[in-house]
Amino acid sequence: MVILTIIYVLLLVIAALVGYTILQIKLYGMNVKDFWTFIKSIQDLDVLYKFSKRYEKMSSQEQIIFLAEAEKMFNAFDKVPSQIWEDEYEKYSQIVDVYRNIKMLRWSDANS
């Protein structure tokens, strides 16, 4: 009986913490789904950051993949207040710079 009571209390505490977290996300003006997408995008940010360091050596197929993944990441970051991801700003700006460079390179190739 004591073990059942302890399990019940722990489940109640976990439910309260989840509810509090959802409340905090809502107070920031975000949807929980947008926040979850942002969490996944933080992981993608690290991969894209490493990938962006060698953008000059990318094949056209790799450039297309990079552009598509970067656009997904940009959309996720746009839905989240910048105060949350300010620690990742340097990586984000590096990816934006590479994104612009690749877009300009592909645009100039298409027009020549």
C-alpha positions in Angstrom: 0.0 0.0 0.0 2.9 2.4 0.8 4.5 1.7 -2.5 1.3 2.4 -4.4 1.0 5.7 -2.5 4.6 6.6 -3.4 4.0 5.8 -7.1 0.8 7.9 -7.1 2.6 10.9 -5.5 5.5 10.6 -8.1 3.0 10.4 -11.0 1.2 13.5 -9.6 4.5 15.4 -9.3 5.5 14.4 -12.9 2.1 15.5 -14.2 2.5 18.8 -12.3 5.9 19.4 -13.8 4.7 18.7 -17.3 1.7 21.0 -16.8 4.0 23.7 -15.5 6.3 23.3 -18.5 3.4 23.5 -20.9 2.2 26.6 -19.1 5.6 28.3 -19.4 5.7 27.5 -23.1 2.2 29.0 -23.6 3.2 32.1 -21.6 6.1 32.7 -24.1 3.4 32.7 -26.8 4.4 29.5 -28.5 2.7 26.2 -29.3 4.1 23.1 -27.7 4.5 21.6 -31.2 6.6 24.6 -32.3 8.7 24.2 -29.2 9.3 20.5 -29.9 10.2 21.3 -33.5 12.7 23.9 -32.2 14.3 21.3 -29.9 14.8 19.0 -32.9 16.2 22.0 -34.9 18.8 22.7 -32.3 20.2 19.2 -33.0 20.0 19.9 -36.7 21.8 23.2 -36.1 24.9 21.5 -34.9 25.0 19.2 -37.9 24.4 22.1 -40.4 27.1 24.1 -38.6 29.7 21.4 -39.3 28.4 21.0 -42.8 28.6 24.7 -43.5 32.3 24.8 -42.7 32.9 23.0 -46.0 30.3 24.6 -48.2 32.8 25.6 -50.9 33.6 21.9 -51.5 29.9 20.8 -51.7 28.5 19.3 -54.8 25.3 20.7 -56.2 23.3 17.9 -54.7 24.8 18.6 -51.2 24.0 22.3 -51.7 20.4 21.5 -52.4 20.1 19.3 -49.3 21.8 22.0 -47.2 19.4 24.7 -48.5 16.4 22.6 -47.8 17.5 21.6 -44.2 18.5 25.2 -43.5 15.1 26.5 -44.5 13.4 24.0 -42.2 15.7 25.1 -39.4 15.0 28.8 -40.1 11.2 28.2 -39.9 11.5 26.5 -36.6 13.7 29.2 -35.2 11.4 31.9 -36.4 8.6 30.5 -34.3 10.6 30.8 -31.1 11.6 34.0 -29.2 15.2 34.9 -29.8 15.9 35.0 -26.0 15.6 31.2 -25.9 18.3 30.5 -28.6 20.6 33.4 -28.1 23.4 31.0 -27.0 23.2 29.4 -30.5 23.3 32.7 -32.4 26.9 32.4 -33.7 26.1 29.0 -35.3 22.8 30.3 -36.6 24.5 33.4 -38.2 27.2 31.2 -39.8 24.5 29.0 -41.4 22.7 32.1 -42.6 25.8 33.4 -44.2 26.5 30.1 -45.9 22.9 29.8 -47.0 23.1 33.3 -48.7 26.4 32.4 -50.3 25.1 29.2 -51.8 21.9 30.9 -53.0 24.0 33.6 -54.7 26.3 31.1 -56.2 23.4 29.0 -57.6 21.7 32.2 -58.8 24.8 33.4 -60.6 25.3 29.9 -62.2 21.7 29.9 -63.4 22.0 33.3 -64.9 25.3 32.7 -66.7 
